[in-house]
Amino acid sequence: MKIIAYGIRDDEKPYLDKWSEENPDVEVASTGELLDDSTVDQAKGADGVVTYQQKPYTASVLDKLGSFGIKFLSLRNVGVDNIDAAAAKRNGIQVTNVPAYSPEAIAEFTVTQLMRLLRRTNTFDRKQANGDLRWAPDIADELNQMTVGVFATGRIGRAAMRIYKGFGAKVIAYDIYHNPELEKEGVYVDTPEELYAQSDVISLHAPATKENEHMINDKTIAQMKDGVFILNPARGALIDTDALIRGLDSGKIGGAALDTYENEVGIFNTDFGSFDKIPDERLKNLMKRENILVSPHIAFYTKRAARNMVYFAMDANKSLINTGKSDKLVEL
């Protein structure tokens, strides 16, 4: 049995080596390169492929895997929206993901960024760097006095809700699928419009779907409270960046923490050498603002999560090869 793992980062390599030691019946090949037309030939002779990337899994790549007889593709992340579903089905490729490598990691980071926004730490850091140690006029808000609206109550959304409640915030939620325990607590509102109207903070935890694309736009921003804070650790496509900038310019939006960005592929996790060389003017516009916190898709990035991403994906791929089954199969 042979599995090839693509896009292996330096921080993942020790966990991949450890998994390989624990599974001597599997030949493991790996590369730091992503899976695309220029690297797909490396998979020839493998029984399965394990990968993680934000760039698309194109029809040509999936067709090539199919021609090699590879029917098993295991992602080390949650999202499958970058897979050409028609091509995967055409080639009989089964796909697994890692639905929960560490919901708590993402939830903790999201709330951390909110606290930084509320306590104006970005502003104070900039002031202090220039020798200004005055308090005023940058007085803070308190989370315990706020209503947080959580959009989507999957594993990450629920983990975030537990932390928000720990701070004493009132928490409400919207999801088309109601969690039974949360239903008992009575936290759900009936429509996104109600969530927007009642929330001081909007915490986004929804997947990227056609229905959710640009769900934060001029129309929905207008439905929100003045001075609303928007948190997006989920998917960049959820927010219309131009609408966000307009909301910030008008003062309607009080601040935002963005761990994802709709044009992040090829930008995040790249060293451009200097701020001026970042090739995205809208992103730089946001990064310059004191009431915006941009982070390069790092909410997930913990030791526990890196280990789980490797182990869960490798286990799923091995299970598919051995049995044709996995508890992490995804319906495309």
N, C-alpha and C positions, 0 to 999 in steps of 0.2 A: 504494500500500500504506500502511495506517495501523495503528499500534500505540499503544494507550493503556496507560500504566504507572501503577498505583495504589500508594498508600502510599509514595511516594518521599520519603525523608528528606533533610535538608539535606546530609548527608555523602555521599549517593548521587547528588545532582544533578550535580556536576561530571563524574562518570563517565557518566551518562546523556547529558549534553550532548556529551561527547566521542564517545560511540557514535553519536549522531545526526549529528555532523559527518562521521564516517567512513562513514555509510550514507545518503547524500543521496537515495537512491531510496525511503526510508521516511519518511513523515510521523509524527513522534513527538509524542504528547500526554501530559501527565503531571499528576498531582495528588498532594498529600500525604495526601488522604483515603483511607480503606480502602474495599474493595469490599463494599458491602452494599446493602440495598434502597433506601437514600436516595441512593446514588451510581451505581448500575449504569446509569442512563440516559445517563451521560456516555460510555459505551462505544458508543452507537449510531453507526453509520457506520465503526467500526473493523473491521479484519480479524482482529485478535488482541489479547489482553489479557495484560499482564505484571503480576504482583502479589506482595506479601509481607505476610502478616498471620498472627496466631495465632487471631483470631476465625474462626468457621466460614464456609465458603463454602456457603451454604444452598441448598436446592432452589429457592426462589423466585428467588434471584440467578442461578443457573445456567439456570433456565427462561427468564429474561429475556434472558440472553446468547444462548441458543438461538434465541429469537424474533427477535433482531437478526441472525441468521445467523452468529454468531461461534462457531467450532468449535475455537479454539486458545487454551489457557490455560497460560501459563508462569509457574511459581512461582520466586521468587528464593531459595528455601530448599530444604531437603531434605524435610521432613515433608509428607506428603499426608493425614494422618489427620483433618484438619479439612475435607476435601472430601466433600460428599454424593455418594458414588460412583454410586449409582443414578441420581441426577439428571444427573450428567455423562454417563453412558452413554446415558440416555434422549435426551439432546440431541445425542449424537454429538460431545461435546467431548473433544478429545485434550489430555492434560495432560503437561507436562514439569516437571522440577524441576532443581535444581542439586545433584547428589549429593556434590560435593566442592569447595566454594569455598575452604576452607583447613582441612583436617584438622589441620594443625600448629598453627594458632591455638588451636583448642579443646583440643588435647592439651597444649600449653604452659601454657595457663591452668589446666587441671585439675591438673597437677603443681605449678604455682606455689601453688595453694590448699592442696594437700596439704602442701607444705613449710611454709606458714604455720601449718597445724594442728600439725605435728610440732614446730616450733620455738616454739610458743605466742606468736606475734607479736601476736595479738589481745589476749592477757592483758597482755603487756609494754607495748603501746601504751596500754592503759587505765591501767596502773599509773603509767607515766611522765607521763601527762596529769595525774595527781594528785600528782606530785612523788615517787613511790616508785621508786627506782632499784635496789632490792634484787633479787638473783637468785632466791633461794628463795621459795617451794617449787616454782617453775615450771620444773623441769628437763625437757629435751627428749628426744625419741626420734630415732633415726637411720634414714633410709630404707634405707641399705645393709644394715641388719640385719633387714629386713622382707620378708615375702612379699606381693606385690600380686596380687590376683585381678582380672583384666580380664574383665568380662562383655560379650561381643560384640566380635568382632575384625574389624570393617569398617575402613574407612580411618582413622577417628578412633581406634578402639581400637588399631590397629597402630601409629599414630604415637605414642600414649601409651606403648605397650609399649617402643618404642625409647628413649624418655626415661627411663622407670623403670629399664631395664637400664643406661643410662648412669650412673645414680646407684649402681649396684651392687646393686639389689634383685633378689630372686628373683621371677620373673614366671610366673604360671600363667594359664590362660584357659579360658573356656567359651563355646562357640557351637554352635548346631545345625548350622551350616555351617562346615566346617574349611578354613582357608586352607592350601594345599598346602605353602608354605614353613614356616609355623608348625608344621604337622603333622610335618615333618621334624625340627624342633627338639624335639619331644616336650613342648610346653608345655600341651597340652590335657588337662583332666580330663573325666571322663565325664558328670558330673551337676552341676547348680548346687549341690547339697548338698555335694559335695566341695569346690567352690570356696569356699563359705561357711566350711566347717570348717577349711580350711587357710590362709586369708588374714588378714593383719593389716589390710589395706586392700582395700576393695571399690571398684573403679572401673567405673562403669556407662556403657556406650556403646551401649545397645540402643534400637531404635525404639519408639514407642508403638503397641502392638498390643493386641488384646483379651487375648491370652495373657500379655502382659507387664504389664498393668495391676496396680498394687500388688504387684509381684513382691517388693518389700521390705515385709514385713508382720510381724506378731507371730511367726508360725511360722518364717519364714526368719531373722528376727533372732535367734531362740532357737538357731538352728543355727550362728551365727557365734561367733568367738572373743570372749572378754570384752575390752572396750576397743577393739573394731574401729572403724576409720575408714571412713566411707562417702562417696563422691564421686559427685555426679550433675550432670554437664554435659549430659545427654542430653534426657530428657523428664520433666516434673514428675510425670506419671501413674505413673511406675515406682515411686514411694514412697508408701506409706500414711502421710500426715503424722502422724496420731494415733499410729500404731504407732512411728514415729520418735521422737516426743516421749516416749512411754512408755519406749522403749529408752534415751533420754538420761537420763530421770529415775531409772531403775534403775541407771545406770552401765554397763549392758551395752555401749552405744555410747560410744566415747571421744570422738568428734567427727564432724562432717560438714561438707562443703562443698557447698552447693546453688546451682548457677547456674540451675536450673529449679525450679519449684514448681507443684504440681498446680492451684492456683487463680490462676495468675499473670496471666491475661488481664485487662486493665483495671487491673492493679496495677503490674506491671513497666513500666519506661519511662514512668512518670508522676511528676510532681512534686506531692506532697501538701502541701508547705509546712512540715510538721513531722512528726516521728515519730508523735505521738499521733493524727494524722489518717489514718494508713495504715489502710484499712478491713478489716483482716484480723487478728484477734487471735492466731490460730495462727502466722502469719508473724511478728508482733511478738514472740511468745513465743520463737521461734527466734532472731530477730535480737538479742535481749537477752543471749543466752548467749555466754560467752567461748569455748566450744569448738565454736561454729557459725559458719561463714562463709557469709552469704547474699549473692549478687550477682545483679543483675537481668537475667539471660540475656545476658551480655556476653562469654562465652567466644569467640564467633565474631567479635567486634567489632574488626576491624583494617582498616587501609586496603586491604591486599591482598584481604581477604575481601569488603569492600564493593564493590570494583572487579569482582571475579570474579562476584559475585552479579548485578550489573547486566549485565555483558557476556555471561555464559553464558546468562542468561534471555532477553535480547534476541536473541541469535544463534539460540537454539532456536526462539523464536517466529517469527522471520523465515524460518527453514528450514521450519517447518511450513506457513507461508503459501505459500511458493514451491513446495515439493515434497511436502507432506503427511508429511514424514519428519523425524526428529531422533534423534540418538543419546542423548537425554536423556528419551525418552518413558517414562512411568510406567504400569504396569498397575494399574488401580484394582480 
